[in-house]
Amino acid sequence: MIRIMHTAGVMNRAGQETFIMNIFRHIDRSRFQFEFFCELDGAGDYDEEILALGGKIHRMTQLQSKNPFKRRAFRKRNYVKFFSENSDIILHIHERFAPNVCLIASAAKKAGIQRIIVHSHSTSVPSRRWLHKLFKLRLNR
């Protein structure tokens, strides 16, 4: 069975989450296992349906710190640890902000994940546009 891991904040009824669920409902679930890696606390609107369809949900603990560098380092360590334990997956990153994509993708590469798909669901990032453009250049490499 092919395992595909999708990243999301939480699986609520929003644009990218609904897009993923529409695919999940119609794929051949005897060949593909969908798993969801959620970064935000709390149950999502689609959690029950995901489990009923045979999917798995993994959650990341968040560091409660006002220092954004500590939070980012904590996230990266957690991603590397998790991906190292699940290196046989195809990772499908659903993000709109390039620095977050870089964080997840670099952790996945460090953990040995060979197949990484980056999918942006947005045409613009209203705040911190300069940071987005800087990291977008890195992603293109």
BELCORSUL-V558329 format. One record per residue. PSI is psi in degrees with one decimal (NA if undefined). D_FIRST is the distance of its C-alpha to the first C-alpha in Angstrom with 2 decimals. Layout:
# BELCORSUL-V558329
[[PSI & D_FIRST] [PSI & D_FIRST]]
This chain:
# BELCORSUL-V558329
[[139.2 & 0.00] [122.9 & 3.80] [125.7 & 6.35] [121.1 & 9.65] [123.2 & 12.76] [138.5 & 15.88] [143.1 & 19.31] [160.1 & 22.09] [-59.0 & 25.33] [149.4 & 24.74] [69.2 & 23.04] [173.1 & 26.36] [82.4 & 27.44] [-178.7 & 28.12] [-62.1 & 27.37] [-35.8 & 24.20] [-40.6 & 22.71] [-38.8 & 23.56] [-50.1 & 22.11] [-43.0 & 18.67] [-36.5 & 18.94] [-38.4 & 19.97] [-46.7 & 16.81] [-39.1 & 14.67] [-24.8 & 16.76] [0.0 & 16.19] [166.6 & 12.63] [97.7 & 10.44] [-5.1 & 8.86] [-16.8 & 7.22] [-28.7 & 5.05] [130.5 & 5.66] [118.3 & 6.62] [132.5 & 10.20] [152.7 & 12.29] [128.6 & 15.97] [107.3 & 18.35] [135.2 & 21.83] [-17.0 & 25.05] [147.8 & 27.62] [156.3 & 28.73] [156.8 & 28.73] [145.9 & 26.59] [161.9 & 25.54] [-32.7 & 26.33] [0.3 & 22.71] [-47.5 & 21.54] [-43.2 & 22.03] [-40.2 & 20.24] [-48.7 & 17.18] [-39.1 & 17.06] [-31.7 & 17.90] [1.1 & 14.99] [10.3 & 12.58] [169.2 & 12.61] [147.5 & 13.89] [127.7 & 17.10] [139.9 & 18.43] [146.2 & 22.12] [134.2 & 24.38] [138.8 & 27.88] [142.0 & 30.58] [127.3 & 33.64] [90.2 & 36.81] [146.6 & 39.04] [-13.2 & 41.31] [112.1 & 40.67] [-28.0 & 37.99] [-38.9 & 37.55] [-41.7 & 36.80] [-43.2 & 34.30] [-43.9 & 32.53] [-40.2 & 32.54] [-44.4 & 31.19] [-45.5 & 28.31] [-44.7 & 27.49] [-43.3 & 27.60] [-41.4 & 25.26] [-48.9 & 22.77] [-45.4 & 22.98] [-49.3 & 22.60] [-47.7 & 19.57] [-32.2 & 17.80] [-35.2 & 18.85] [-12.1 & 17.08] [47.6 & 13.82] [-3.4 & 14.17] [11.2 & 10.60] [163.4 & 10.21] [124.2 & 11.45] [125.2 & 14.60] [105.8 & 16.32] [121.3 & 19.88] [104.8 & 21.95] [160.9 & 25.51] [-12.4 & 28.99] [116.1 & 30.89] [-39.3 & 30.47] [-36.7 & 31.41] [-39.1 & 28.55] [-45.2 & 26.09] [-41.6 & 27.64] [-50.2 & 27.37] [-46.4 & 23.63] [-41.1 & 22.89] [-36.4 & 25.24] [-40.7 & 23.78] [-43.6 & 20.24] [-42.0 & 21.75] [-33.3 & 23.75] [-5.9 & 20.75] [12.2 & 19.11] [127.3 & 16.52] [-31.3 & 16.57] [110.4 & 15.27] [126.3 & 17.40] [130.8 & 18.31] [126.8 & 21.62] [113.6 & 22.60] [134.9 & 26.08] [18.6 & 27.08] [151.1 & 30.75] [-11.3 & 33.58] [162.0 & 35.76] [107.4 & 36.17] [-38.3 & 39.57] [152.5 & 40.26] [41.9 & 40.09] [-38.9 & 39.67] [-39.9 & 40.99] [-40.4 & 38.30] [-46.6 & 35.58] [-39.6 & 37.12] [-48.2 & 37.43] [-27.1 & 33.76] [-37.3 & 32.72] [-41.5 & 34.53] [-41.1 & 32.50] [-37.7 & 29.20] [-23.6 & 30.40] [NA & 30.78]]
